[in-house]
């Protein structure tokens, strides 16, 4: 996120535009603000490799906070802004953060944190004038009192993000901090810019929460290149299309649930959208249902590129639209790390046979302060790692993801991966979103259930349940199909596209023993 050169060469160019408010931060203003944050952090006695936590909604000052931390040699942890107070406190305490920056928009949760995080030395809050009493300083007031020039000992800092925690406690993903000046080119960002086809002069539209690894890396890379970054406070499909036309957006990164919502817009909104400026649409975070991606390529053209990588960055696959059309459903071939599909005994699976996804030769991460979890992610030699995803390789080495091991349903001794059924259900015109999980059954141990968010205007009813079960049975083997369907107003899906399936599963498994994590 270091952009000192651009602040000198193009000081008046918009660096950040907030989509709803229209607030613009120029490169000169970005440089000034990031420097002031850096001085504040140094004045708080934070030194290289110390930790800072940022718990905010999407706001330009979040990016200034990250920029300041990056100039101080700090680890900064952007915390999922949808977590409960106990969950946020766990991340703050586990990361050993000494300073926490938050916002009044998160005051309901933030106000509970000081009592839960006794080791935090300083609390700053955006718009703290409307916040509850406590140890919170107003962010703007505190930052504005510091010098606008760079600190004397600028050192590269970096994000230490946490896994999303959709199946258990989130884990801090730690890498040793290289001794570099923040203006030096970073190999990982250079690699991402090449794959994502970033270029000078582009306009990047960020529709996702800034705390997540993919938006964090995308925005950081964009600012280093002197791009204009348009940040959506919240994703809205119609607003996204309007922003593309208004700002002549060239690049963006979305998740499959965003594609589904875009496709279900009224035809008159879709046909009126000016998408002629689009060059690259990146997507990841979850496998995209084949019909959804086919429709997106048909609508937007071959501008979609897909990658698969965990927050751990232990490996990386990639494919463009043409490759995907030739291997529909793939998440690409390995471009970082050697990709292996192994069975439960550690033997390599034949092509087209499902097993656990492992990467060899790219395992420089650790789980922060958790050597046991780190060891669990490695093989005995320590040179190969997994995050528990399941899939297979075709004859040409393209990876197809099936699901996560922890989501697998075992019904009467048969292994069922629910992703396939979920991907089918979301293609039904009466379904906005769907989750499939195993629920307790005295006879079979667990059976398949679907939890469905109906499309707008569709009322949940027994007739709809029967229609959806029949739809699944028309396209899938019966053992993969739900035996029942529950309806909800909204599924607990993170804005990053990941389903918080643990919350759903806990509701159904309350009072039962389960082998699932």
Secondary structure, 3 states (H helix, E strand, C coil): CCCHHHHHHCCCCEEEEECCCCCEEEHHHHHHHHHHHHHHHHHCCCCCCCEEEEECCCCHHHHHHHHHHHCECCEEEECCCCCCHHHHHHHHHHCCCCEEEEEHHHHHHHHHHHHHCCCCCEEEEECHHHCCCCCEEEHHHHHHCCCCCCCCCCECCEECCECCCCCCCCCEEECCCCCCCCCCCCHHHHHHHHHHCCCCCCEEEECCCCCCHHHHHHHHHHHHCCCEEEECCCCCHHHHHHHHHHHCCCEEEEEHHHHHHHHCCCHHHHHHCCCCCCCEEEEECCCCCHHHHHHHHHHHCCCEEEEECCCCCCCEEEECHHHHHHCCCCCEEEEECEEEEECCCCCECCCCCCEEEEEECCCCCEECCCHHHHHHCECCCCCEECCCEEEEECCCCCEEEEEEHHHCEEECCEEECCHHHHHHHCCCCCEEEEEEEEEEECCCEEEEEEEEEECCCCCCCHHHHHHHHHHHHHHCCHHHCCCEEEECCCCCECCCCCECHHHHHHHHHCCCCCCCC
